[in-house]
């Protein structure tokens, strides 16, 4: 069971995948993370807002101002997401107008 390696040069090293350092790939990855994060924040704010409204309707909410704050946070998050979309669409349209 204890075998000695007689010819170590016969073994091939493992090939490693090179890290993708292409600036376009890095920017694409970061941009998608920003988009996903923004969407998730808006969805979370909307869910918290719905929960606080339901708590107010059922009488579990103690303070109306806390409900209003969560509703306004959801509204601001949605407005930010819409503006984000508008800017992305505007940038896309500008790129499409460029002449090659």
The first five atom37 places (N, CA, C, CB, O) and aatype in JSON, in Angstrom:
{
  "aatype": [20, 20, 20, 20, 20, 20, 20, 20, 20, 20, 20, 20, 20, 20, 20, 20, 20, 20, 20, 20, 20, 20, 20, 20, 20, 20, 20, 20, 20, 20, 20, 20, 20, 20, 20, 20, 20, 20, 20, 20, 20, 20, 20, 20, 20, 20, 20, 20, 20, 20, 20, 20, 20, 20, 20, 20, 20, 20, 20, 20, 20, 20, 20, 20, 20, 20, 20, 20, 20, 20, 20, 20, 20, 20, 20, 20, 20, 20, 20, 20, 20, 20, 20, 20, 20, 20, 20, 20, 20, 20, 20, 20, 20, 20, 20, 20, 20, 20, 20, 20],
  "atom_mask": [
    [1, 1, 1, 1, 1],
    [1, 1, 1, 1, 1],
    [1, 1, 1, 1, 1],
    [1, 1, 1, 1, 1],
    [1, 1, 1, 1, 1],
    [1, 1, 1, 1, 1],
    [1, 1, 1, 1, 1],
    [1, 1, 1, 1, 1],
    [1, 1, 1, 1, 1],
    [1, 1, 1, 1, 1],
    [1, 1, 1, 1, 1],
    [1, 1, 1, 1, 1],
    [1, 1, 1, 1, 1],
    [1, 1, 1, 1, 1],
    [1, 1, 1, 1, 1],
    [1, 1, 1, 1, 1],
    [1, 1, 1, 1, 1],
    [1, 1, 1, 1, 1],
    [1, 1, 1, 1, 1],
    [1, 1, 1, 1, 1],
    [1, 1, 1, 1, 1],
    [1, 1, 1, 1, 1],
    [1, 1, 1, 1, 1],
    [1, 1, 1, 1, 1],
    [1, 1, 1, 1, 1],
    [1, 1, 1, 1, 1],
    [1, 1, 1, 1, 1],
    [1, 1, 1, 1, 1],
    [1, 1, 1, 1, 1],
    [1, 1, 1, 1, 1],
    [1, 1, 1, 1, 1],
    [1, 1, 1, 1, 1],
    [1, 1, 1, 1, 1],
    [1, 1, 1, 1, 1],
    [1, 1, 1, 1, 1],
    [1, 1, 1, 1, 1],
    [1, 1, 1, 1, 1],
    [1, 1, 1, 1, 1],
    [1, 1, 1, 1, 1],
    [1, 1, 1, 1, 1],
    [1, 1, 1, 1, 1],
    [1, 1, 1, 1, 1],
    [1, 1, 1, 1, 1],
    [1, 1, 1, 1, 1],
    [1, 1, 1, 1, 1],
    [1, 1, 1, 1, 1],
    [1, 1, 1, 1, 1],
    [1, 1, 1, 1, 1],
    [1, 1, 1, 1, 1],
    [1, 1, 1, 1, 1],
    [1, 1, 1, 1, 1],
    [1, 1, 1, 1, 1],
    [1, 1, 1, 1, 1],
    [1, 1, 1, 1, 1],
    [1, 1, 1, 1, 1],
    [1, 1, 1, 1, 1],
    [1, 1, 1, 1, 1],
    [1, 1, 1, 1, 1],
    [1, 1, 1, 1, 1],
    [1, 1, 1, 1, 1],
    [1, 1, 1, 1, 1],
    [1, 1, 1, 1, 1],
    [1, 1, 1, 1, 1],
    [1, 1, 1, 1, 1],
    [1, 1, 1, 1, 1],
    [1, 1, 1, 1, 1],
    [1, 1, 1, 1, 1],
    [1, 1, 1, 1, 1],
    [1, 1, 1, 1, 1],
    [1, 1, 1, 1, 1],
    [1, 1, 1, 1, 1],
    [1, 1, 1, 1, 1],
    [1, 1, 1, 1, 1],
    [1, 1, 1, 1, 1],
    [1, 1, 1, 1, 1],
    [1, 1, 1, 1, 1],
    [1, 1, 1, 1, 1],
    [1, 1, 1, 1, 1],
    [1, 1, 1, 1, 1],
    [1, 1, 1, 1, 1],
    [1, 1, 1, 1, 1],
    [1, 1, 1, 1, 1],
    [1, 1, 1, 1, 1],
    [1, 1, 1, 1, 1],
    [1, 1, 1, 1, 1],
    [1, 1, 1, 1, 1],
    [1, 1, 1, 1, 1],
    [1, 1, 1, 1, 1],
    [1, 1, 1, 1, 1],
    [1, 1, 1, 1, 1],
    [1, 1, 1, 1, 1],
    [1, 1, 1, 1, 1],
    [1, 1, 1, 1, 1],
    [1, 1, 1, 1, 1],
    [1, 1, 1, 1, 1],
    [1, 1, 1, 1, 1],
    [1, 1, 1, 1, 1],
    [1, 1, 1, 1, 1],
    [1, 1, 1, 1, 1],
    [1, 1, 1, 1, 1]
  ],
  "atom_positions": [
    [[0.8, -1.19, 0.0], [0.0, 0.0, 0.0], [0.84, 1.26, 0.0], [-0.91, -0.01, 1.17], [0.38, 2.31, -0.45]],
    [[2.0, 1.2, 0.47], [2.89, 2.34, 0.52], [3.73, 2.37, -0.75], [3.78, 2.3, 1.78], [4.83, 1.83, -0.79]],
    [[3.22, 3.0, -1.76], [3.91, 3.03, -3.05], [4.67, 4.33, -3.2], [2.91, 2.85, -4.21], [4.21, 5.39, -2.76]],
    [[5.8, 4.26, -3.78], [6.61, 5.45, -4.03], [6.33, 5.95, -5.45], [8.12, 5.15, -3.84], [6.09, 5.17, -6.37]],
    [[6.37, 7.23, -5.6], [6.21, 7.82, -6.92], [7.55, 7.77, -7.61], [5.66, 9.29, -6.83], [8.52, 8.39, -7.17]],
    [[7.59, 7.03, -8.67], [8.87, 6.84, -9.36], [9.15, 7.94, -10.36], [8.89, 5.51, -10.05], [10.3, 8.33, -10.54]],
    [[8.12, 8.43, -11.01], [8.33, 9.45, -12.03], [7.35, 10.6, -11.82], [8.17, 8.84, -13.45], [6.26, 10.58, -12.39]],
    [[7.69, 11.6, -11.01], [6.75, 12.7, -10.74], [6.47, 13.56, -11.96], [7.29, 13.56, -9.64], [5.47, 14.28, -11.96]],
    [[7.3, 13.52, -12.97], [7.07, 14.34, -14.15], [5.93, 13.79, -15.01], [8.34, 14.44, -14.98], [5.48, 14.46, -15.94]],
    [[5.46, 12.59, -14.71], [4.36, 12.02, -15.49], [3.01, 12.58, -15.08], [4.36, 10.52, -15.35], [2.02, 12.4, -15.79]],
    [[2.96, 13.26, -13.94], [1.7, 13.84, -13.48], [1.53, 15.23, -14.08], [1.66, 13.91, -11.94], [2.47, 16.02, -14.15]],
    [[0.32, 15.52, -14.51], [0.02, 16.83, -15.07], [-0.56, 17.72, -13.98], [-0.96, 16.71, -16.28], [-1.37, 17.26, -13.18]],
    [[-0.18, 18.98, -13.93], [-0.75, 19.87, -12.92], [-2.22, 20.16, -13.26], [0.06, 21.21, -12.84], [-2.63, 20.11, -14.42]],
    [[-2.98, 20.47, -12.22], [-4.38, 20.82, -12.43], [-4.47, 22.17, -13.14], [-5.15, 20.87, -11.08], [-3.73, 23.1, -12.82]],
    [[-5.35, 22.24, -14.07], [-5.51, 23.52, -14.77], [-6.5, 24.37, -13.99], [-6.0, 23.3, -16.24], [-7.57, 23.91, -13.61]],
    [[-6.12, 25.59, -13.76], [-6.97, 26.53, -13.03], [-7.58, 27.51, -14.01], [-6.17, 27.27, -11.94], [-6.93, 27.98, -14.94]],
    [[-8.83, 27.82, -13.76], [-9.51, 28.79, -14.61], [-9.03, 30.18, -14.2], [-11.07, 28.67, -14.5], [-9.06, 30.54, -13.02]],
    [[-8.59, 30.94, -15.16], [-8.11, 32.29, -14.88], [-9.27, 33.18, -14.47], [-7.37, 32.87, -16.11], [-10.38, 33.07, -15.0]],
    [[-8.99, 34.07, -13.54], [-10.0, 35.01, -13.1], [-10.35, 35.95, -14.25], [-9.52, 35.81, -11.85], [-9.47, 36.38, -15.0]],
    [[-11.63, 36.25, -14.37], [-12.07, 37.13, -15.44], [-11.83, 38.57, -15.0], [-13.57, 36.89, -15.78], [-12.61, 39.13, -14.22]],
    [[-10.77, 39.16, -15.49], [-10.42, 40.53, -15.12], [-10.8, 41.52, -16.2], [-8.94, 40.64, -14.84], [-10.4, 42.68, -16.16]],
    [[-11.58, 41.07, -17.17], [-12.04, 41.94, -18.23], [-12.9, 43.05, -17.6], [-12.84, 41.13, -19.31], [-13.85, 42.73, -16.89]],
    [[-12.6, 44.33, -17.85], [-13.37, 45.42, -17.23], [-14.86, 45.35, -17.55], [-12.82, 46.75, -17.68], [-15.69, 45.73, -16.71]],
    [[-15.21, 44.89, -18.73], [-16.63, 44.79, -19.09], [-17.33, 43.73, -18.23], [-16.79, 44.46, -20.6], [-18.44, 43.95, -17.76]],
    [[-16.67, 42.6, -18.03], [-17.26, 41.53, -17.22], [-17.39, 41.98, -15.77], [-16.41, 40.26, -17.31], [-18.39, 41.68, -15.12]],
    [[-16.39, 42.69, -15.27], [-16.44, 43.17, -13.88], [-17.57, 44.19, -13.73], [-15.08, 43.8, -13.47], [-18.33, 44.13, -12.76]],
    [[-17.68, 45.12, -14.66], [-18.74, 46.13, -14.6], [-20.11, 45.48, -14.72], [-18.55, 47.18, -15.71], [-21.05, 45.89, -14.04]],
    [[-20.23, 44.48, -15.59], [-21.5, 43.78, -15.76], [-21.92, 43.11, -14.46], [-21.4, 42.74, -16.89], [-23.09, 43.17, -14.07]],
    [[-20.98, 42.49, -13.8], [-21.27, 41.81, -12.54], [-21.69, 42.81, -11.47], [-20.04, 41.01, -12.07], [-22.67, 42.59, -10.76]],
    [[-20.95, 43.91, -11.35], [-21.28, 44.92, -10.35], [-22.62, 45.57, -10.65], [-20.19, 45.97, -10.28], [-23.4, 45.84, -9.73]],
    [[-22.89, 45.84, -11.91], [-24.15, 46.48, -12.28], [-25.34, 45.57, -11.96], [-24.15, 46.85, -13.77], [-26.36, 46.04, -11.46]],
    [[-25.19, 44.3, -12.23], [-26.3, 43.38, -11.93], [-26.52, 43.27, -10.43], [-26.02, 41.99, -12.52], [-27.65, 43.12, -9.98]],
    [[-25.44, 43.35, -9.64], [-25.59, 43.34, -8.18], [-26.34, 44.57, -7.7], [-24.22, 43.26, -7.51], [-27.18, 44.47, -6.8]],
    [[-26.03, 45.72, -8.29], [-26.71, 46.96, -7.91], [-28.19, 46.87, -8.25], [-26.06, 48.18, -8.61], [-29.04, 47.27, -7.45]],
    [[-28.49, 46.36, -9.43], [-29.9, 46.24, -9.84], [-30.64, 45.29, -8.91], [-30.0, 45.76, -11.29], [-31.73, 45.61, -8.44]],
    [[-30.06, 44.12, -8.65], [-30.71, 43.16, -7.77], [-30.9, 43.72, -6.36], [-29.9, 41.88, -7.7], [-31.95, 43.5, -5.75]],
    [[-29.92, 44.42, -5.86], [-30.02, 45.01, -4.53], [-31.12, 46.06, -4.47], [-28.68, 45.63, -4.12], [-31.89, 46.11, -3.51]],
    [[-31.2, 46.9, -5.49], [-32.22, 47.95, -5.54], [-33.62, 47.34, -5.6], [-31.99, 48.87, -6.75], [-34.52, 47.8, -4.9]],
    [[-33.8, 46.34, -6.42], [-35.11, 45.68, -6.52], [-35.48, 45.01, -5.21], [-35.11, 44.66, -7.66], [-36.62, 45.12, -4.76]],
    [[-34.52, 44.32, -4.6], [-34.8, 43.64, -3.33], [-35.16, 44.62, -2.23], [-33.6, 42.8, -2.91], [-36.03, 44.34, -1.41]],
    [[-34.5, 45.77, -2.19], [-34.82, 46.78, -1.18], [-36.23, 47.32, -1.38], [-33.8, 47.92, -1.23], [-36.95, 47.54, -0.41]],
    [[-36.61, 47.54, -2.61], [-37.96, 48.03, -2.89], [-39.02, 46.99, -2.52], [-38.1, 48.42, -4.37], [-40.06, 47.34, -1.96]],
    [[-38.75, 45.74, -2.82], [-39.69, 44.66, -2.48], [-39.81, 44.51, -0.97], [-39.24, 43.32, -3.11], [-40.91, 44.34, -0.45]],
    [[-38.69, 44.59, -0.25], [-38.71, 44.48, 1.21], [-39.49, 45.64, 1.83], [-37.28, 44.45, 1.77], [-40.28, 45.44, 2.76]],
    [[-39.27, 46.85, 1.33], [-39.98, 48.01, 1.86], [-41.48, 47.88, 1.61], [-39.45, 49.3, 1.22], [-42.29, 48.25, 2.47]],
    [[-41.85, 47.37, 0.45], [-43.27, 47.17, 0.14], [-43.89, 46.13, 1.07], [-43.45, 46.75, -1.32], [-45.02, 46.31, 1.53]],
    [[-43.16, 45.06, 1.33], [-43.67, 44.0, 2.22], [-43.85, 44.53, 3.65], [-42.72, 42.78, 2.22], [-44.85, 44.24, 4.3]],
    [[-42.88, 45.3, 4.13], [-42.99, 45.89, 5.47], [-44.15, 46.87, 5.55], [-41.68, 46.6, 5.87], [-44.85, 46.95, 6.56]],
    [[-44.35, 47.6, 4.48], [-45.46, 48.54, 4.43], [-46.8, 47.81, 4.5], [-45.38, 49.39, 3.16], [-47.7, 48.22, 5.23]],
    [[-46.92, 46.74, 3.73], [-48.16, 45.95, 3.76], [-48.41, 45.36, 5.14], [-48.09, 44.83, 2.72], [-49.55, 45.35, 5.61]],
    [[-47.36, 44.87, 5.78], [-47.51, 44.3, 7.12], [-47.95, 45.36, 8.13], [-46.19, 43.67, 7.58], [-48.8, 45.09, 8.98]],
    [[-47.38, 46.55, 8.03], [-47.77, 47.6, 8.97], [-49.19, 48.08, 8.73], [-46.8, 48.78, 8.87], [-49.89, 48.44, 9.67]],
    [[-49.63, 48.09, 7.47], [-51.02, 48.48, 7.17], [-51.98, 47.43, 7.72], [-51.22, 48.65, 5.65], [-53.02, 47.77, 8.28]],
    [[-51.64, 46.15, 7.55], [-52.48, 45.08, 8.09], [-52.53, 45.13, 9.61], [-51.97, 43.71, 7.62], [-53.57, 44.88, 10.22]],
    [[-51.39, 45.47, 10.22], [-51.36, 45.59, 11.67], [-52.23, 46.75, 12.13], [-49.93, 45.78, 12.17], [-52.89, 46.67, 13.17]],
    [[-52.25, 47.82, 11.37], [-53.11, 48.97, 11.71], [-54.58, 48.61, 11.57], [-52.78, 50.18, 10.8], [-55.39, 48.98, 12.42]],
    [[-54.92, 47.87, 10.52], [-56.32, 47.47, 10.32], [-56.8, 46.51, 11.4], [-56.49, 46.83, 8.95], [-57.96, 46.55, 11.79]],
    [[-55.92, 45.66, 11.87], [-56.32, 44.68, 12.88], [-56.21, 45.24, 14.29], [-55.47, 43.44, 12.77], [-56.62, 44.58, 15.24]],
    [[-55.68, 46.43, 14.45], [-55.58, 47.06, 15.76], [-54.3, 46.72, 16.5], [-56.74, 46.67, 16.6], [-54.15, 47.09, 17.66]],
    [[-53.39, 46.02, 15.87], [-52.13, 45.65, 16.52], [-51.11, 46.78, 16.49], [-51.55, 44.42, 15.85], [-50.21, 46.81, 17.33]],
    [[-51.23, 47.68, 15.56], [-50.29, 48.8, 15.47], [-50.63, 49.82, 16.54], [-50.32, 49.46, 14.05], [-51.79, 50.2, 16.71]],
    [[-49.6, 50.25, 17.25], [-49.83, 51.19, 18.36], [-49.72, 52.64, 17.9], [-48.84, 50.93, 19.48], [-50.4, 53.51, 18.45]],
    [[-48.88, 52.89, 16.92], [-48.65, 54.26, 16.48], [-48.91, 54.4, 14.99], [-47.22, 54.7, 16.81], [-48.36, 53.66, 14.18]],
    [[-49.75, 55.35, 14.67], [-50.06, 55.62, 13.27], [-48.84, 56.16, 12.53], [-51.21, 56.6, 13.16], [-48.65, 55.87, 11.35]],
    [[-48.03, 56.94, 13.22], [-46.88, 57.54, 12.54], [-45.87, 56.48, 12.08], [-46.18, 58.54, 13.46], [-45.21, 56.68, 11.06]],
    [[-45.75, 55.38, 12.8], [-44.85, 54.31, 12.36], [-45.36, 53.65, 11.07], [-44.69, 53.25, 13.47], [-44.58, 53.28, 10.19]],
    [[-46.67, 53.51, 10.98], [-47.27, 52.96, 9.77], [-47.04, 53.9, 8.6], [-48.78, 52.71, 9.97], [-46.68, 53.47, 7.5]],
    [[-47.25, 55.18, 8.83], [-47.06, 56.17, 7.77], [-45.59, 56.24, 7.32], [-47.53, 57.55, 8.25], [-45.31, 56.42, 6.14]],
    [[-44.67, 56.09, 8.26], [-43.25, 56.1, 7.9], [-42.92, 54.91, 7.01], [-42.37, 56.08, 9.17], [-42.2, 55.06, 6.02]],
    [[-43.43, 53.72, 7.34], [-43.14, 52.54, 6.52], [-43.78, 52.66, 5.14], [-43.63, 51.27, 7.21], [-43.21, 52.21, 4.15]],
    [[-44.96, 53.27, 5.07], [-45.61, 53.47, 3.78], [-44.81, 54.46, 2.93], [-47.06, 53.98, 3.97], [-44.64, 54.26, 1.73]],
    [[-44.32, 55.52, 3.54], [-43.52, 56.51, 2.8], [-42.18, 55.93, 2.35], [-43.29, 57.75, 3.67], [-41.7, 56.26, 1.27]],
    [[-41.59, 55.06, 3.17], [-40.34, 54.41, 2.76], [-40.58, 53.55, 1.51], [-39.77, 53.54, 3.91], [-39.77, 53.54, 0.59]],
    [[-41.7, 52.83, 1.51], [-42.03, 52.01, 0.34], [-42.28, 52.89, -0.88], [-43.28, 51.14, 0.63], [-41.87, 52.54, -1.98]],
    [[-42.94, 54.01, -0.69], [-43.22, 54.93, -1.79], [-41.92, 55.5, -2.36], [-44.14, 56.06, -1.33], [-41.75, 55.58, -3.58]],
    [[-41.02, 55.9, -1.49], [-39.74, 56.46, -1.94], [-38.92, 55.39, -2.64], [-38.95, 57.04, -0.75], [-38.27, 55.67, -3.65]],
    [[-38.94, 54.16, -2.12], [-38.2, 53.06, -2.77], [-38.73, 52.8, -4.17], [-38.28, 51.78, -1.92], [-37.96, 52.57, -5.1]],
    [[-40.04, 52.83, -4.32], [-40.64, 52.6, -5.63], [-40.3, 53.74, -6.59], [-42.16, 52.46, -5.5], [-39.99, 53.5, -7.76]],
    [[-40.35, 54.97, -6.1], [-39.99, 56.11, -6.95], [-38.52, 56.03, -7.38], [-40.26, 57.45, -6.2], [-38.18, 56.35, -8.52]],
    [[-37.65, 55.6, -6.46], [-36.24, 55.46, -6.8], [-36.04, 54.38, -7.85], [-35.4, 55.14, -5.54], [-35.26, 54.55, -8.78]],
    [[-36.76, 53.28, -7.71], [-36.66, 52.19, -8.68], [-37.14, 52.63, -10.06], [-37.46, 50.97, -8.2], [-36.54, 52.26, -11.07]],
    [[-38.21, 53.4, -10.1], [-38.72, 53.91, -11.38], [-37.7, 54.86, -12.01], [-40.08, 54.63, -11.18], [-37.47, 54.79, -13.22]],
    [[-37.09, 55.73, -11.22], [-36.08, 56.64, -11.76], [-34.85, 55.88, -12.23], [-35.69, 57.68, -10.71], [-34.23, 56.25, -13.23]],
    [[-34.5, 54.84, -11.52], [-33.38, 53.98, -11.93], [-33.67, 53.37, -13.29], [-33.14, 52.87, -10.88], [-32.81, 53.34, -14.17]],
    [[-34.89, 52.88, -13.45], [-35.29, 52.3, -14.74], [-35.27, 53.36, -15.84], [-36.68, 51.67, -14.64], [-34.81, 53.09, -16.95]],
    [[-35.77, 54.54, -15.53], [-35.81, 55.61, -16.52], [-34.4, 56.0, -16.98], [-36.53, 56.83, -15.96], [-34.17, 56.22, -18.17]],
    [[-33.47, 56.09, -16.04], [-32.09, 56.44, -16.4], [-31.44, 55.34, -17.22], [-31.25, 56.71, -15.13], [-30.7, 55.62, -18.17]],
    [[-31.71, 54.09, -16.87], [-31.14, 52.98, -17.64], [-31.71, 52.98, -19.06], [-31.44, 51.62, -16.95], [-30.97, 52.75, -20.02]],
    [[-32.99, 53.23, -19.19], [-33.62, 53.29, -20.5], [-33.08, 54.47, -21.32], [-35.14, 53.4, -20.36], [-32.84, 54.34, -22.52]],
    [[-32.89, 55.58, -20.66], [-32.33, 56.76, -21.33], [-30.91, 56.47, -21.82], [-32.34, 57.98, -20.38], [-30.55, 56.86, -22.93]],
    [[-30.1, 55.8, -21.01], [-28.74, 55.45, -21.42], [-28.76, 54.48, -22.59], [-27.96, 54.85, -20.24], [-27.96, 54.61, -23.52]],
    [[-29.67, 53.51, -22.56], [-29.79, 52.55, -23.65], [-30.17, 53.26, -24.95], [-30.84, 51.48, -23.31], [-29.59, 52.99, -26.0]],
    [[-31.14, 54.17, -24.87], [-31.56, 54.89, -26.07], [-30.42, 55.75, -26.62], [-32.78, 55.77, -25.76], [-30.28, 55.89, -27.83]],
    [[-29.62, 56.33, -25.72], [-28.49, 57.13, -26.18], [-27.44, 56.28, -26.87], [-27.87, 57.88, -25.01], [-26.85, 56.7, -27.87]],
    [[-27.19, 55.09, -26.35], [-26.24, 54.19, -26.99], [-26.77, 53.75, -28.36], [-25.97, 52.95, -26.09], [-26.0, 53.64, -29.31]],
    [[-28.06, 53.51, -28.46], [-28.64, 53.08, -29.74], [-28.58, 54.19, -30.79], [-30.09, 52.63, -29.54], [-28.55, 53.9, -31.98]],
    [[-28.57, 55.44, -30.35], [-28.48, 56.56, -31.31], [-27.07, 56.79, -31.82], [-29.0, 57.84, -30.67], [-26.87, 57.52, -32.8]],
    [[-26.09, 56.19, -31.17], [-24.7, 56.39, -31.6], [-24.48, 55.77, -32.97], [-23.72, 55.77, -30.57], [-25.0, 54.7, -33.28]],
    [[-23.7, 56.46, -33.77], [-23.38, 55.94, -35.09], [-22.07, 55.17, -35.01], [-23.29, 57.07, -36.13], [-21.13, 55.56, -34.32]],
    [[-22.04, 54.09, -35.73], [-20.85, 53.22, -35.71], [-19.93, 53.6, -36.85], [-21.24, 51.73, -35.8], [-18.87, 53.0, -37.01]]
  ]
}
